[in-house]
Amino acid sequence: MSSPVSQESTRRRLTQQQAETVTRLTDAAVEVLNIEGFDGLTVRTVAKLAGVAPATAYTYFSSKSHLVAEVFWRRLSAGVPEPDLSVPPAERVAQVLREVSMVVAGEGQLGGAVTMALLGTDPDVEHLRLRIGGFIRRRLAEALEVDPEHPGPLLDALEMIYAGGLVHAGMGHMSYEQTSERLVAAAHLLMEK
């Protein structure tokens, strides 16, 4: 069964058949990334592996960066649930940061590709970047039990920490597992003050 996110696209709402095509494309993109890396990834190669005409693939994705950003968005929205409000706020924040940082862990070259893709200037990537940032902001706000529109300096600081941590990991300076541990430690330091 498809989730609501799987039937969305940055360009339009998808029918069930279109959603299945996009899923085949995003799954194929991860396979191509693990073989060719971000530099070798093309929408055309992904389309071929997914059994989709290149012209059809380009109706969904304007660029390889758009395709990779979509993969990340889907994994993030499916893999980071609402925080458990029965645990203390610091542990809720740690849970969110841990889950955000681990979305692409163990995914071969996907993490570095996500970093490259999200830093791009493609308008469809910009749209997804805003959607991704808003999603993470909401999850952290829920963990802190604050309004995401009027968050205060703690939420702002937590956003800066996770953004820097994910870029650092995406550049290959540390694993996503190490990044997760450091993000959680930094959040605890901030929240204990």
Backbone as a chain_set.jsonl record, in Angstrom:
{"seq": "MSSPVSQESTRRRLTQQQAETVTRLTDAAVEVLNIEGFDGLTVRTVAKLAGVAPATAYTYFSSKSHLVAEVFWRRLSAGVPEPDLSVPPAERVAQVLREVSMVVAGEGQLGGAVTMALLGTDPDVEHLRLRIGGFIRRRLAEALEVDPEHPGPLLDALEMIYAGGLVHAGMGHMSYEQTSERLVAAAHLLMEK", "coords": {"N": [[0.843, -1.175, 0.0], [0.541, 2.24, -0.762], [2.072, 5.141, 0.661], [0.897, 8.463, 1.559], [2.939, 10.268, 0.815], [4.24, 8.91, -1.211], [2.584, 9.286, -3.307], [2.809, 11.85, -3.998], [4.39, 14.478, -5.784], [6.985, 16.726, -6.617], [6.06, 18.182, -8.623], [3.377, 17.564, -9.19], [0.266, 15.975, -8.15], [0.068, 12.436, -7.977], [-1.199, 9.666, -9.884], [-2.028, 6.244, -9.046], [-0.601, 4.524, -10.78], [1.349, 6.298, -11.806], [2.653, 6.893, -9.421], [3.79, 4.413, -8.869], [5.605, 4.273, -10.971], [7.32, 6.4, -10.32], [8.324, 5.415, -7.927], [9.722, 3.153, -8.875], [11.671, 4.512, -10.323], [13.002, 5.968, -8.278], [13.964, 3.894, -6.689], [15.655, 2.635, -8.53], [17.47, 4.69, -8.879], [18.979, 4.661, -6.503], [20.269, 2.222, -6.801], [21.856, 2.734, -9.099], [23.419, 4.829, -8.107], [24.954, 3.469, -6.203], [26.578, 1.966, -7.807], [27.698, 3.663, -9.792], [28.132, 6.11, -8.535], [27.531, 9.603, -7.64], [28.496, 11.293, -9.643], [28.388, 9.659, -11.908], [25.725, 9.162, -12.179], [22.776, 9.447, -14.064], [19.651, 10.727, -15.215], [18.72, 9.416, -17.426], [20.11, 6.922, -17.357], [19.074, 5.875, -14.994], [16.385, 5.714, -15.715], [16.507, 3.74, -17.713], [17.338, 1.47, -16.206], [15.097, 1.267, -14.568], [13.199, 0.573, -16.369], [11.78, 2.474, -17.771], [10.796, 4.954, -20.074], [13.15, 7.441, -21.065], [12.104, 10.036, -21.598], [9.728, 9.959, -20.175], [10.719, 9.687, -17.575], [11.914, 12.192, -17.287], [9.65, 13.749, -17.131], [8.945, 13.56, -14.544], [11.242, 14.126, -13.051], [13.47, 16.751, -13.033], [16.211, 16.765, -13.042], [19.254, 14.994, -12.109], [19.872, 15.715, -9.522], [17.398, 16.512, -8.537], [16.092, 14.047, -8.576], [17.619, 12.563, -6.687], [17.204, 14.136, -4.399], [14.499, 13.704, -4.08], [14.504, 10.971, -3.435], [15.726, 11.125, -0.912], [13.81, 12.718, 0.46], [11.574, 11.01, 0.462], [12.542, 8.851, 1.977], [13.124, 10.121, 4.373], [10.592, 11.162, 5.206], [9.21, 8.791, 5.538], [10.745, 7.504, 7.435], [11.11, 8.925, 9.806], [9.354, 9.147, 12.443], [6.68, 10.756, 14.355], [7.713, 12.295, 17.413], [8.01, 10.483, 20.518], [5.984, 11.404, 22.977], [5.924, 10.553, 25.567], [8.38, 10.338, 26.696], [11.184, 12.124, 28.19], [11.867, 15.567, 27.134], [14.579, 15.99, 26.163], [15.336, 13.416, 25.385], [13.425, 12.961, 23.429], [14.182, 14.839, 21.482], [16.72, 13.827, 20.925], [15.962, 11.389, 19.81], [14.673, 12.239, 17.42], [16.829, 13.546, 16.092], [18.632, 11.427, 15.872], [17.199, 9.666, 14.212], [16.829, 11.237, 11.897], [19.481, 11.573, 11.086], [20.189, 9.0, 10.5], [18.802, 8.17, 8.294], [19.965, 7.784, 5.747], [22.037, 6.138, 6.358], [24.22, 3.407, 5.846], [23.582, 3.193, 3.207], [25.3, 3.115, 1.054], [26.503, 5.166, -1.446], [24.539, 7.054, -1.258], [24.245, 9.024, 0.796], [26.319, 10.998, 0.425], [25.555, 11.799, -2.113], [23.068, 12.919, -1.599], [23.806, 15.178, -0.12], [25.21, 16.617, -2.12], [23.127, 16.959, -3.975], [21.143, 18.424, -2.564], [22.371, 20.833, -2.216], [22.221, 22.025, -4.622], [20.946, 24.169, -7.329], [18.637, 23.754, -8.73], [15.223, 24.461, -9.302], [13.24, 22.583, -8.555], [14.608, 21.051, -6.718], [15.085, 23.002, -4.814], [12.486, 23.394, -3.91], [12.011, 20.874, -2.712], [14.046, 20.95, -0.803], [13.11, 22.944, 0.915], [10.775, 21.671, 1.773], [11.857, 19.436, 3.065], [13.439, 20.674, 5.072], [11.384, 21.985, 6.474], [9.916, 19.793, 7.387], [11.731, 18.5, 9.136], [12.104, 20.564, 10.961], [9.484, 20.719, 12.016], [9.328, 18.19, 13.26], [11.334, 18.437, 15.237], [10.267, 20.625, 16.638], [7.908, 19.464, 17.582], [9.06, 17.6, 19.302], [10.149, 19.307, 21.182], [7.913, 20.493, 22.035], [7.026, 23.02, 21.089], [5.888, 25.858, 19.166], [6.408, 25.636, 15.748], [6.493, 27.907, 14.192], [7.186, 29.952, 15.863], [9.735, 29.433, 17.272], [11.998, 29.912, 18.984], [15.373, 30.229, 20.347], [16.526, 27.698, 20.948], [15.455, 25.693, 19.226], [16.298, 26.783, 16.808], [19.089, 26.549, 17.125], [19.356, 23.754, 17.3], [18.553, 23.051, 14.725], [20.651, 24.143, 13.241], [22.743, 22.57, 14.158], [22.01, 19.93, 13.301], [21.94, 20.32, 10.513], [24.585, 21.058, 9.899], [25.895, 18.755, 10.807], [24.873, 16.751, 9.088], [25.781, 17.636, 6.605], [28.509, 17.459, 7.065], [28.781, 14.669, 7.421], [27.853, 13.848, 4.914], [29.899, 14.738, 3.311], [31.743, 12.899, 3.82], [33.386, 12.962, 6.033], [32.855, 11.732, 8.412], [31.106, 8.806, 9.576], [27.573, 8.132, 9.178], [26.572, 6.991, 11.435], [28.433, 7.806, 13.394], [27.982, 10.541, 13.176], [25.346, 10.671, 14.049], [25.66, 9.966, 16.772], [27.197, 12.166, 17.662], [25.457, 14.303, 17.126], [23.374, 13.755, 18.893], [24.759, 13.969, 21.34], [25.491, 16.693, 21.229], [22.966, 17.87, 21.25], [22.085, 17.131, 23.811], [23.938, 18.572, 25.348], [23.196, 21.22, 24.72], [20.556, 21.272, 25.685], [20.825, 20.841, 28.37], [21.682, 23.151, 29.457]], "CA": [[0.0, 0.0, 0.0], [1.342, 3.456, -0.89], [1.869, 6.2, 1.633], [0.551, 9.705, 0.879], [4.129, 10.876, 0.231], [4.587, 8.226, -2.454], [1.688, 9.747, -4.366], [3.097, 13.254, -4.24], [5.547, 14.795, -6.589], [7.21, 18.159, -6.497], [5.41, 18.824, -9.76], [1.932, 17.322, -9.227], [-0.278, 14.799, -7.475], [0.264, 11.286, -8.852], [-2.102, 8.525, -9.867], [-1.365, 5.048, -8.521], [0.361, 4.063, -11.778], [2.454, 7.254, -11.814], [3.388, 6.707, -8.158], [4.602, 3.211, -9.024], [6.708, 4.632, -11.871], [8.266, 7.214, -9.55], [8.984, 4.51, -6.983], [10.722, 2.382, -9.636], [12.773, 5.423, -10.64], [13.788, 6.29, -7.079], [14.683, 2.673, -6.303], [16.733, 2.458, -9.504], [18.479, 5.732, -8.635], [19.862, 4.191, -5.433], [21.118, 1.176, -7.394], [22.841, 3.371, -9.972], [24.348, 5.557, -7.235], [25.881, 2.543, -5.553], [27.5, 1.448, -8.823], [28.343, 4.732, -10.556], [28.331, 7.325, -7.758], [26.73, 10.752, -8.066], [29.003, 11.795, -10.918], [27.969, 8.781, -12.987], [24.265, 9.053, -12.194], [22.004, 10.283, -14.99], [18.238, 10.372, -15.249], [18.597, 8.461, -18.531], [20.571, 5.612, -16.868], [18.087, 5.432, -14.009], [15.181, 5.34, -16.471], [16.773, 2.458, -18.37], [17.306, 0.429, -15.186], [13.729, 1.166, -14.054], [12.306, 0.14, -17.439], [10.939, 3.634, -18.063], [11.346, 5.775, -21.158], [13.794, 8.655, -20.542], [11.189, 11.19, -21.659], [8.798, 9.81, -19.052], [11.469, 9.99, -16.348], [12.092, 13.645, -17.205], [8.397, 14.418, -16.753], [8.89, 13.524, -13.083], [12.465, 14.651, -12.443], [14.134, 17.713, -13.91], [17.661, 16.566, -13.003], [19.676, 13.942, -11.18], [19.768, 16.27, -8.164], [15.982, 16.438, -8.174], [15.822, 12.632, -8.323], [18.257, 12.188, -5.415], [16.495, 14.851, -3.332], [13.222, 12.993, -3.905], [14.814, 9.746, -2.693], [15.934, 11.509, 0.488], [12.533, 13.162, 1.014], [10.735, 9.839, 0.712], [13.108, 8.08, 3.099], [12.983, 10.937, 5.574], [9.191, 11.225, 5.631], [8.793, 7.447, 5.958], [11.605, 6.949, 8.471], [11.216, 9.749, 11.008], [7.996, 9.303, 12.977], [6.468, 11.773, 15.386], [8.41, 11.916, 18.654], [7.257, 9.844, 21.607], [5.807, 12.428, 24.007], [5.962, 9.975, 26.912], [9.751, 10.393, 27.214], [11.597, 13.513, 28.449], [12.168, 16.353, 25.926], [15.929, 15.765, 25.63], [15.349, 12.121, 24.692], [12.626, 13.119, 22.2], [15.037, 15.537, 20.515], [17.749, 12.864, 20.535], [15.297, 10.425, 18.927], [14.49, 12.869, 16.107], [18.146, 13.747, 15.47], [19.167, 10.1, 15.563], [16.479, 9.119, 13.064], [17.142, 12.063, 10.722], [20.857, 11.32, 10.642], [20.371, 7.61, 10.089], [17.964, 7.877, 7.128], [20.77, 7.288, 4.622], [23.137, 5.296, 6.857], [24.283, 2.093, 5.239], [23.028, 3.272, 1.855], [26.359, 3.307, 0.066], [26.846, 6.527, -1.848], [23.367, 7.92, -1.199], [24.452, 10.159, 1.694], [27.087, 12.032, -0.265], [24.743, 12.286, -3.233], [22.032, 13.794, -1.037], [24.467, 16.451, 0.187], [25.443, 17.305, -3.399], [21.842, 17.297, -4.59], [20.418, 19.462, -1.823], [23.072, 22.112, -2.338], [22.035, 22.489, -5.995], [20.09, 25.336, -7.579], [17.446, 23.343, -9.462], [14.027, 24.91, -8.578], [12.559, 21.442, -7.943], [15.406, 20.705, -5.538], [14.806, 24.046, -3.827], [11.177, 23.064, -3.345], [12.197, 19.743, -1.804], [14.891, 21.394, 0.314], [12.204, 23.632, 1.841], [9.885, 20.661, 2.341], [12.677, 18.643, 3.979], [13.746, 21.513, 6.226], [10.144, 22.189, 7.235], [9.578, 18.529, 8.044], [12.644, 18.295, 10.269], [11.76, 21.617, 11.924], [8.25, 20.306, 12.707], [9.621, 17.066, 14.162], [12.049, 18.979, 16.397], [9.312, 21.451, 17.396], [7.05, 18.52, 18.299], [9.856, 17.031, 20.388], [10.319, 20.356, 22.197], [6.57, 20.992, 22.322], [6.965, 24.457, 20.79], [5.298, 26.22, 17.874], [7.494, 25.758, 14.771], [6.5, 29.257, 13.631], [7.792, 30.825, 16.885], [10.452, 28.363, 17.962], [12.99, 30.289, 19.974], [16.759, 29.945, 19.987], [16.912, 26.289, 21.085], [15.139, 25.001, 17.976], [17.217, 27.317, 15.79], [20.409, 25.947, 17.346], [19.268, 22.335, 16.937], [18.538, 22.979, 13.26], [22.007, 24.398, 12.753], [23.555, 21.4, 14.506], [21.758, 18.788, 12.419], [22.33, 20.667, 9.138], [26.044, 20.947, 9.827], [26.266, 17.355, 10.98], [24.558, 15.976, 7.891], [26.712, 18.047, 5.549], [29.798, 16.879, 7.447], [28.731, 13.24, 7.097], [27.711, 13.724, 3.469], [31.203, 14.995, 2.702], [32.579, 11.738, 4.098], [34.304, 13.193, 7.146], [32.538, 10.741, 9.446], [29.969, 7.973, 9.182], [26.286, 8.619, 9.673], [26.454, 6.499, 12.806], [29.203, 8.739, 14.228], [27.261, 11.816, 13.143], [24.185, 10.513, 14.916], [26.129, 10.037, 18.169], [27.616, 13.541, 17.96], [24.271, 15.154, 17.149], [22.679, 13.49, 20.156], [25.569, 14.553, 22.415], [25.379, 18.148, 21.135], [21.614, 18.233, 21.695], [22.05, 17.028, 25.269], [24.678, 19.724, 25.887], [22.355, 22.408, 24.568], [19.333, 21.199, 26.488], [21.16, 20.821, 29.797], [22.053, 24.51, 29.901]], "C": [[0.89, 1.241, 0.0], [1.039, 4.429, 0.238], [1.483, 7.463, 0.887], [1.761, 10.356, 0.208], [4.467, 10.217, -1.098], [3.686, 8.64, -3.605], [1.826, 11.238, -4.613], [4.266, 13.343, -5.198], [5.762, 16.282, -6.419], [6.489, 18.904, -7.608], [3.892, 18.649, -9.76], [1.559, 16.123, -8.361], [-0.226, 13.633, -8.453], [-0.883, 10.292, -8.759], [-1.331, 7.341, -9.299], [-0.289, 4.554, -9.495], [1.569, 5.002, -11.846], [3.302, 7.106, -10.563], [4.283, 5.475, -8.237], [5.803, 3.478, -9.932], [7.764, 5.429, -11.114], [9.006, 6.346, -8.544], [10.034, 3.665, -7.693], [11.925, 3.256, -9.958], [13.628, 5.718, -9.412], [14.561, 5.068, -6.589], [15.873, 2.438, -7.235], [17.841, 3.478, -9.289], [19.466, 5.293, -7.561], [20.794, 3.105, -5.969], [22.216, 1.789, -8.255], [23.87, 4.131, -9.138], [25.385, 4.626, -6.638], [26.884, 1.943, -6.526], [28.347, 2.567, -9.425], [28.709, 5.972, -9.736], [27.507, 8.476, -8.328], [27.195, 11.281, -9.42], [28.529, 10.956, -12.1], [26.461, 8.61, -13.118], [23.68, 9.977, -13.258], [20.552, 9.831, -14.924], [18.013, 9.31, -16.326], [19.004, 7.05, -18.08], [19.582, 5.029, -15.875], [16.821, 4.956, -14.725], [15.353, 3.972, -17.113], [16.682, 1.308, -17.368], [15.885, 0.198, -14.667], [12.739, 0.679, -15.11], [11.314, 1.221, -17.83], [11.593, 4.423, -19.186], [11.989, 7.026, -20.559], [12.88, 9.882, -20.551], [10.183, 11.147, -20.511], [9.497, 10.168, -17.741], [11.636, 11.496, -16.179], [10.787, 14.387, -16.938], [8.244, 14.464, -15.234], [10.072, 14.228, -12.435], [13.217, 15.519, -13.429], [15.642, 17.48, -14.007], [17.988, 15.409, -12.071], [19.604, 14.445, -9.738], [18.331, 16.213, -7.665], [15.609, 14.999, -7.799], [16.39, 12.198, -6.972], [17.566, 12.881, -4.236], [15.155, 14.184, -3.044], [13.431, 11.695, -3.13], [14.962, 10.082, -1.207], [14.618, 11.908, 1.139], [11.651, 11.961, 1.359], [11.244, 9.027, 1.9], [12.941, 8.822, 4.421], [11.541, 10.909, 6.084], [8.671, 9.867, 6.095], [9.544, 6.965, 7.192], [11.736, 7.749, 9.747], [9.804, 10.016, 11.541], [7.9, 10.464, 13.969], [7.17, 11.323, 16.662], [7.454, 11.333, 19.693], [7.163, 10.825, 22.767], [5.814, 11.874, 25.427], [7.37, 9.987, 27.509], [10.138, 11.864, 27.411], [11.999, 14.24, 27.152], [13.552, 16.094, 25.331], [16.007, 14.45, 24.877], [14.514, 12.177, 23.423], [13.451, 13.787, 21.108], [16.121, 14.584, 20.007], [17.174, 11.844, 19.56], [15.151, 11.01, 17.52], [15.833, 13.016, 15.401], [18.778, 12.429, 15.048], [18.505, 9.567, 14.288], [16.754, 9.914, 11.79], [18.524, 11.709, 10.19], [21.063, 9.906, 10.127], [19.559, 7.228, 8.847], [18.77, 7.301, 5.971], [21.962, 6.448, 5.082], [23.074, 3.923, 6.203], [23.77, 2.049, 3.81], [24.095, 3.552, 0.803], [26.621, 4.777, -0.204], [25.678, 7.506, -1.761], [23.599, 9.162, -0.339], [25.199, 11.307, 1.038], [26.312, 12.635, -1.417], [23.657, 13.234, -2.745], [22.635, 15.166, -0.721], [24.68, 17.255, -1.091], [24.127, 17.813, -3.984], [21.164, 18.464, -3.883], [21.101, 20.817, -1.881], [22.921, 22.717, -3.735], [21.051, 23.64, -6.112], [18.84, 25.008, -8.384], [16.202, 23.784, -8.663], [13.247, 23.765, -7.922], [13.299, 20.955, -6.706], [15.156, 21.742, -4.448], [13.478, 23.786, -3.134], [11.299, 21.923, -2.332], [13.039, 20.122, -0.598], [14.029, 22.1, 1.36], [11.257, 22.647, 2.525], [10.639, 19.829, 3.387], [12.993, 19.432, 5.249], [12.527, 21.747, 7.102], [9.735, 20.947, 8.002], [10.446, 18.319, 9.281], [12.352, 19.327, 11.358], [10.506, 21.231, 12.715], [8.521, 19.175, 13.684], [10.363, 17.555, 15.416], [11.124, 19.832, 17.258], [8.361, 20.563, 18.194], [7.793, 17.934, 19.491], [10.023, 18.03, 21.535], [8.981, 20.893, 22.707], [6.506, 22.515, 22.214], [6.32, 24.649, 19.419], [6.425, 26.385, 16.858], [7.577, 27.141, 14.121], [7.156, 30.268, 14.576], [8.652, 29.959, 17.804], [11.37, 28.785, 19.099], [14.37, 29.807, 19.595], [17.171, 28.47, 20.096], [16.63, 25.522, 19.794], [16.046, 25.483, 16.848], [18.599, 26.675, 15.912], [20.417, 24.471, 16.957], [19.244, 22.155, 15.419], [19.929, 23.198, 12.681], [22.912, 23.198, 13.022], [23.295, 20.259, 13.538], [22.164, 19.1, 10.983], [23.838, 20.528, 8.962], [26.512, 19.513, 9.934], [26.016, 16.533, 9.733], [25.445, 16.364, 6.714], [28.082, 17.423, 5.812], [29.849, 15.392, 7.085], [28.652, 13.033, 5.59], [29.003, 13.965, 2.722], [32.181, 13.85, 2.987], [33.546, 11.908, 5.249], [34.064, 12.262, 8.331], [31.33, 9.95, 8.967], [28.678, 8.595, 9.713], [26.04, 8.14, 11.096], [27.21, 7.422, 13.766], [28.509, 10.097, 14.295], [26.068, 11.767, 14.08], [24.575, 10.649, 16.389], [26.498, 11.468, 18.556], [26.438, 14.501, 18.003], [23.52, 14.993, 18.46], [23.452, 14.113, 21.326], [25.454, 16.083, 22.409], [24.001, 18.615, 21.602], [21.504, 18.168, 23.209], [22.801, 18.196, 25.916], [23.83, 20.987, 25.827], [21.168, 22.404, 25.532], [19.608, 21.158, 27.978], [21.493, 22.183, 30.335], [20.868, 25.263, 30.387]], "O": [[1.899, 1.273, 0.705], [-0.094, 4.528, 0.709], [1.716, 7.543, -0.319], [1.621, 10.94, -0.867], [4.931, 10.889, -2.02], [4.0, 8.367, -4.764], [1.039, 11.822, -5.358], [5.022, 12.39, -5.384], [4.825, 17.019, -6.112], [6.326, 20.123, -7.54], [3.183, 19.509, -10.282], [2.418, 15.366, -7.906], [-0.455, 13.825, -9.647], [-1.467, 10.098, -7.692], [-0.121, 7.425, -9.092], [0.813, 4.205, -9.073], [2.703, 4.532, -11.935], [4.528, 7.183, -10.628], [5.406, 5.487, -7.733], [6.895, 2.965, -9.687], [8.959, 5.169, -11.248], [10.205, 6.533, -8.335], [11.13, 3.478, -7.165], [13.067, 2.801, -9.878], [14.855, 5.717, -9.501], [15.694, 5.198, -6.125], [16.963, 2.087, -6.784], [19.017, 3.174, -9.49], [20.667, 5.528, -7.695], [21.976, 3.075, -5.626], [23.379, 1.402, -8.148], [25.064, 4.082, -9.432], [26.567, 4.965, -6.576], [27.936, 1.46, -6.107], [29.564, 2.435, -9.552], [29.506, 6.796, -10.186], [26.866, 8.337, -9.37], [26.374, 11.673, -10.25], [28.292, 11.493, -13.182], [25.981, 7.983, -14.063], [24.045, 11.149, -13.341], [20.269, 8.675, -14.608], [17.199, 8.404, -16.144], [18.309, 6.083, -18.392], [19.287, 3.834, -15.907], [16.257, 3.918, -14.379], [14.447, 3.14, -17.063], [16.035, 0.295, -17.634], [15.511, -0.934, -14.361], [11.581, 0.403, -14.799], [10.167, 0.939, -18.175], [12.817, 4.54, -19.235], [11.43, 7.616, -19.634], [12.89, 10.673, -19.608], [9.832, 12.183, -19.946], [8.933, 10.868, -16.9], [11.517, 12.02, -15.071], [10.821, 15.556, -16.552], [7.512, 15.297, -14.699], [9.924, 14.857, -11.387], [13.56, 15.079, -14.526], [16.28, 17.946, -14.95], [17.129, 14.91, -11.344], [19.305, 13.67, -8.829], [18.084, 15.901, -6.5], [14.897, 14.77, -6.822], [15.701, 11.533, -6.198], [17.37, 12.267, -3.188], [14.729, 14.111, -1.892], [12.625, 11.354, -2.264], [14.394, 9.404, -0.351], [14.333, 11.482, 2.259], [11.052, 11.914, 2.434], [10.457, 8.571, 2.729], [12.653, 8.218, 5.454], [11.304, 10.66, 7.266], [7.789, 9.8, 6.95], [9.044, 6.111, 7.923], [12.402, 7.309, 10.684], [9.149, 10.98, 11.144], [8.903, 11.061, 14.359], [7.222, 10.131, 16.965], [6.265, 11.651, 19.731], [8.15, 11.056, 23.466], [5.721, 12.636, 26.389], [7.544, 9.684, 28.689], [9.489, 12.752, 26.859], [12.421, 13.601, 26.188], [13.683, 15.99, 24.112], [16.669, 14.368, 23.842], [14.847, 11.518, 22.438], [13.428, 13.362, 19.952], [16.406, 14.538, 18.811], [17.833, 11.476, 18.587], [15.473, 10.342, 16.537], [15.96, 12.649, 14.234], [19.388, 12.337, 13.983], [19.189, 9.073, 13.391], [16.898, 9.329, 10.717], [18.712, 11.562, 8.982], [22.016, 9.646, 9.392], [19.622, 6.083, 8.398], [18.288, 6.403, 5.28], [22.81, 6.087, 4.266], [21.996, 3.354, 6.033], [23.547, 0.968, 3.266], [23.809, 4.164, -0.226], [26.925, 5.54, 0.713], [25.814, 8.666, -2.151], [23.181, 10.254, -0.724], [24.759, 12.455, 1.091], [26.396, 13.836, -1.672], [23.36, 14.234, -3.398], [22.032, 16.196, -1.025], [24.363, 18.443, -1.137], [24.034, 18.956, -4.431], [20.668, 19.385, -4.531], [20.471, 21.841, -1.62], [23.439, 23.802, -4.0], [20.41, 24.036, -5.139], [18.057, 25.907, -8.69], [16.127, 23.512, -7.465], [12.659, 23.948, -6.856], [12.676, 20.494, -5.75], [15.027, 21.386, -3.276], [13.361, 23.938, -1.918], [10.755, 22.001, -1.23], [12.773, 19.663, 0.512], [14.2, 21.876, 2.558], [10.973, 22.777, 3.716], [10.112, 19.555, 4.465], [12.836, 18.926, 6.361], [12.621, 21.711, 8.329], [9.263, 21.036, 9.135], [9.935, 17.995, 10.353], [12.353, 18.997, 12.544], [10.465, 21.393, 13.935], [8.013, 19.184, 14.805], [10.049, 17.129, 16.528], [11.193, 19.767, 18.485], [8.042, 20.866, 19.343], [7.22, 17.787, 20.571], [10.036, 17.65, 22.706], [8.927, 21.645, 23.68], [6.011, 23.203, 23.107], [6.224, 23.714, 18.624], [7.322, 27.199, 17.078], [8.613, 27.505, 13.564], [7.627, 31.318, 14.137], [8.328, 29.779, 18.978], [11.494, 28.061, 20.087], [14.528, 29.059, 18.63], [18.086, 28.042, 19.392], [17.488, 24.776, 19.322], [16.507, 24.686, 16.031], [19.203, 26.302, 14.907], [21.377, 23.993, 16.353], [19.842, 21.217, 14.891], [20.333, 22.515, 11.74], [23.755, 22.856, 12.192], [24.238, 19.674, 13.005], [22.686, 18.223, 10.296], [24.304, 19.946, 7.982], [27.431, 19.102, 9.224], [26.847, 15.708, 9.354], [25.82, 15.508, 5.912], [28.732, 16.923, 4.894], [30.831, 14.916, 6.517], [29.308, 12.143, 5.048], [29.187, 13.455, 1.617], [33.298, 13.83, 2.469], [34.44, 11.081, 5.428], [34.957, 12.035, 9.147], [30.617, 10.378, 8.059], [28.699, 9.468, 10.582], [25.369, 8.818, 11.874], [26.692, 7.779, 14.824], [28.458, 10.723, 15.354], [25.813, 12.717, 14.82], [23.914, 11.351, 17.155], [26.155, 11.929, 19.645], [26.416, 15.417, 18.825], [23.083, 15.973, 19.063], [22.847, 14.722, 22.208], [25.333, 16.698, 23.469], [23.886, 19.641, 22.273], [20.901, 19.045, 23.828], [22.346, 18.746, 26.919], [23.766, 21.737, 26.801], [20.831, 23.433, 26.117], [18.706, 21.416, 28.776], [21.58, 22.364, 31.55], [20.994, 26.417, 30.797]]}, "num_chains": 1, "name": "protein.A"}
